[in-house]
Amino acid sequence: MSLTEELKARAEQSATKYPETIHRIMNNGIDRLKDSQLITRALRTGDKIPEIQLPNAADTSISVQELLVTKKVVLSFYRGGWCPYCNIELQSLQKYQDQFSALGATLVAISPETPNNSMNTSEKNNLSFEVLSDINNKIANEFNLVFTLPKDLIEVYKGFGIDLIKSNGNEDHQLPISATYVIDQDGTIIYDFIKEDYKERADPEDILNLLKNN
């Protein structure tokens, strides 16, 4: 089953699990994000990425620019380990890691979670690639991916047991749009996938095809 199929199956399961009022609030959140036209300002194919140096799950500083010296980088921004769609995506990326590497690309994931919470996410999903902590969404802001959750959606998340204050170590209630990039060794973006709907993610097969042709 492809990642796209897995995500669709999860969404269909979720549709039967929660009341209509919950789905309405969540869908309204997506619609507001679309209306904001945030993704029209996000970094896209052809743009150069900013300097990225962030702590990994072990709280060791990792430089994406240093990784680019030897390989391209597949860069995935995800919301957090509390997000089931993010976990499905991370598990799928893990399965493709060796194929990405064989085609000259290093896999890196970024979220606003604290290093401790990134460690939990990494261990929970048995990840062997770097999972970096973008505290206060500093880098995500430079990519123009950051939005603030509406109050009604914050309450829904609290009802799910999601504590973003604890997860991210601040009270901003800000998240990055889930986005995937492939970065060439000179720092230029050669692929982007950015959707306001958190249930949609870049399929690793599409990334593989791009790497085969670049």
C-alpha positions as a printed NumPy array, in Angstrom:
array([[  0.   ,   0.   ,   0.   ],
       [  1.365,   3.39 ,  -0.996],
       [  1.614,   6.274,   1.484],
       [ -1.229,   8.045,  -0.328],
       [ -3.433,   4.953,   0.077],
       [ -2.475,   4.584,   3.743],
       [ -3.368,   8.205,   4.467],
       [ -6.687,   7.88 ,   2.655],
       [ -7.549,   4.761,   4.658],
       [ -6.71 ,   6.57 ,   7.906],
       [ -8.883,   9.531,   6.909],
       [-11.807,   7.233,   6.085],
       [-11.422,   5.494,   9.453],
       [-11.326,   8.855,  11.231],
       [-14.498,   9.973,   9.44 ],
       [-16.482,   7.275,  11.264],
       [-14.759,   7.746,  14.619],
       [-15.64 ,  11.327,  15.572],
       [-18.911,  13.311,  15.586],
       [-19.795,  15.71 ,  12.775],
       [-19.154,  18.767,  14.969],
       [-15.512,  17.71 ,  15.384],
       [-15.049,  17.149,  11.662],
       [-16.62 ,  20.517,  10.907],
       [-14.138,  22.345,  13.148],
       [-11.201,  20.441,  11.663],
       [-12.335,  21.044,   8.082],
       [-12.959,  24.717,   8.845],
       [ -9.356,  24.927,  10.05 ],
       [ -8.147,  23.619,   6.675],
       [-10.437,  26.036,   4.818],
       [ -9.124,  29.004,   6.838],
       [ -5.58 ,  27.973,   6.022],
       [ -6.44 ,  27.82 ,   2.322],
       [ -8.122,  31.236,   2.513],
       [ -4.978,  32.703,   4.073],
       [ -3.041,  31.754,   0.924],
       [ -0.034,  31.005,   3.113],
       [  1.369,  28.454,   0.704],
       [  1.611,  31.092,  -2.032],
       [  4.359,  32.677,   0.098],
       [  6.143,  29.431,   0.972],
       [  9.527,  28.548,  -0.493],
       [  9.057,  26.494,  -3.651],
       [ 11.039,  24.804,  -6.417],
       [ 13.788,  27.107,  -7.659],
       [ 14.212,  28.922,  -4.333],
       [ 17.319,  28.659,  -2.171],
       [ 16.919,  27.351,   1.367],
       [ 18.076,  29.328,   4.425],
       [ 20.852,  28.171,   6.739],
       [ 19.495,  25.243,   8.767],
       [ 21.235,  24.19 ,  11.975],
       [ 19.019,  22.471,  14.544],
       [ 19.315,  19.965,  17.403],
       [ 18.457,  16.356,  16.679],
       [ 16.635,  13.955,  18.995],
       [ 19.873,  13.472,  20.981],
       [ 20.212,  17.287,  21.266],
       [ 23.233,  17.312,  18.925],
       [ 23.398,  20.212,  16.479],
       [ 22.966,  19.149,  12.839],
       [ 23.696,  21.368,   9.841],
       [ 21.704,  20.645,   6.687],
       [ 24.277,  22.635,   4.696],
       [ 26.98 ,  20.231,   5.904],
       [ 24.852,  17.274,   4.783],
       [ 24.51 ,  18.908,   1.364],
       [ 28.283,  18.787,   0.886],
       [ 28.025,  15.078,   0.061],
       [ 24.375,  14.458,  -0.884],
       [ 21.057,  16.004,  -1.768],
       [ 18.591,  16.278,   1.145],
       [ 14.984,  15.111,   1.311],
       [ 13.515,  17.491,   3.894],
       [ 10.158,  16.766,   5.535],
       [  8.387,  19.244,   7.809],
       [  5.86 ,  17.468,  10.033],
       [  3.559,  18.688,  12.802],
       [  4.589,  16.352,  15.65 ],
       [  4.562,  12.819,  16.948],
       [  1.028,  13.362,  18.285],
       [ -0.254,  13.542,  14.688],
       [ -1.226,  10.095,  13.313],
       [ -0.805,  11.226,   9.713],
       [  2.721,  12.427,  10.501],
       [  3.599,   9.058,  12.02 ],
       [  2.286,   7.235,   8.944],
       [  4.395,   9.533,   6.762],
       [  7.54 ,   9.092,   8.878],
       [  7.173,   5.298,   8.842],
       [  6.77 ,   5.357,   5.072],
       [  9.832,   7.571,   4.621],
       [ 11.826,   5.179,   6.802],
       [ 11.002,   2.327,   4.398],
       [ 12.424,   4.355,   1.513],
       [ 15.496,   5.691,   3.282],
       [ 17.937,   3.197,   1.768],
       [ 16.581,   3.827,  -1.731],
       [ 16.927,   7.58 ,  -1.268],
       [ 20.506,   7.092,  -0.064],
       [ 21.364,   4.874,  -3.032],
       [ 20.219,   7.708,  -5.287],
       [ 22.388,  10.246,  -3.477],
       [ 19.97 ,  11.792,  -0.975],
       [ 19.917,  12.069,   2.815],
       [ 16.57 ,  12.058,   4.627],
       [ 15.878,  14.661,   7.343],
       [ 12.632,  15.451,   9.195],
       [ 11.84 ,  18.675,  11.081],
       [  9.104,  19.468,  13.612],
       [  8.544,  22.104,  16.32 ],
       [  8.723,  19.436,  19.05 ],
       [ 11.372,  19.68 ,  21.755],
       [ 14.338,  17.265,  21.413],
       [ 12.903,  15.004,  24.127],
       [  9.622,  14.713,  22.269],
       [ 11.468,  14.248,  18.966],
       [ 13.312,  11.364,  20.606],
       [  9.971,   9.809,  21.572],
       [  8.717,  10.208,  18.017],
       [ 11.914,   8.715,  16.594],
       [ 11.848,   5.727,  18.929],
       [  8.103,   5.13 ,  18.517],
       [  8.483,   4.937,  14.744],
       [ 11.883,   3.179,  14.715],
       [ 13.432,   5.968,  12.682],
       [ 17.102,   5.836,  11.721],
       [ 17.26 ,   9.232,   9.973],
       [ 17.765,  12.622,  11.606],
       [ 14.703,  14.116,  13.331],
       [ 15.392,  17.768,  14.12 ],
       [ 13.721,  20.126,  16.601],
       [ 12.744,  23.495,  15.172],
       [ 12.026,  25.284,  18.452],
       [  9.536,  28.148,  18.   ],
       [  9.291,  27.192,  14.304],
       [ 12.303,  29.388,  13.486],
       [ 13.213,  27.537,  10.291],
       [  9.613,  26.788,   9.309],
       [  8.973,  30.542,   9.509],
       [ 11.849,  31.159,   7.107],
       [ 10.145,  28.732,   4.716],
       [  6.845,  30.63 ,   5.287],
       [  5.063,  27.473,   6.456],
       [  3.841,  28.533,   9.913],
       [  0.253,  29.139,  10.964],
       [ -1.544,  29.619,  14.295],
       [ -4.252,  27.142,  15.248],
       [ -7.728,  28.677,  15.676],
       [ -9.104,  28.538,  19.229],
       [-11.859,  26.029,  18.463],
       [ -9.321,  23.636,  16.944],
       [ -7.03 ,  24.016,  19.962],
       [ -9.937,  22.861,  22.118],
       [-10.567,  19.885,  19.83 ],
       [ -6.914,  18.894,  20.103],
       [ -7.074,  19.194,  23.874],
       [-10.053,  16.852,  23.788],
       [ -7.875,  14.367,  21.895],
       [ -5.275,  14.628,  24.672],
       [ -2.877,  16.64 ,  22.499],
       [ -0.877,  19.129,  24.584],
       [  0.995,  21.379,  22.163],
       [  2.401,  23.478,  25.007],
       [  4.136,  20.395,  26.373],
       [  5.044,  19.069,  22.939],
       [  6.596,  22.271,  21.612],
       [  7.741,  23.918,  24.836],
       [  5.865,  27.17 ,  24.207],
       [  2.34 ,  28.592,  24.261],
       [  2.205,  29.792,  20.642],
       [ -0.033,  26.988,  19.326],
       [  1.743,  27.384,  16.004],
       [  2.485,  24.565,  13.579],
       [  4.148,  24.194,  10.197],
       [  2.132,  23.131,   7.193],
       [  3.265,  19.585,   6.442],
       [  5.672,  20.02 ,   3.531],
       [  8.324,  17.989,   1.749],
       [ 11.266,  19.319,  -0.24 ],
       [ 14.166,  17.856,  -2.157],
       [ 17.222,  20.117,  -1.907],
       [ 20.04 ,  19.996,  -4.453],
       [ 23.619,  20.183,  -3.183],
       [ 23.858,  23.891,  -3.981],
       [ 20.898,  24.579,  -1.674],
       [ 18.32 ,  24.981,  -4.451],
       [ 14.893,  23.377,  -4.006],
       [ 14.254,  20.96 ,  -6.891],
       [ 10.971,  19.497,  -5.6  ],
       [  8.241,  20.698,  -3.283],
       [  4.987,  19.284,  -1.971],
       [  2.933,  21.663,   0.168],
       [ -0.759,  21.156,   0.946],
       [ -2.962,  22.881,   3.518],
       [ -4.751,  19.589,   4.233],
       [ -2.613,  17.717,   6.783],
       [ -4.   ,  14.411,   5.448],
       [ -2.079,  14.881,   2.179],
       [  1.648,  14.142,   2.02 ],
       [  4.312,  13.675,  -0.657],
       [  4.413,  10.076,  -1.825],
       [  7.928,   8.599,  -1.529],
       [  7.526,   7.047,  -4.986],
       [  7.293,  10.55 ,  -6.471],
       [ 10.46 ,  11.526,  -4.602],
       [ 12.222,   8.403,  -5.911],
       [ 11.243,   9.226,  -9.481],
       [ 12.6  ,  12.75 ,  -9.085],
       [ 15.912,  11.519,  -7.659],
       [ 16.28 ,   9.02 , -10.507],
       [ 16.001,  11.874, -13.01 ],
       [ 18.237,  14.358, -11.201]])
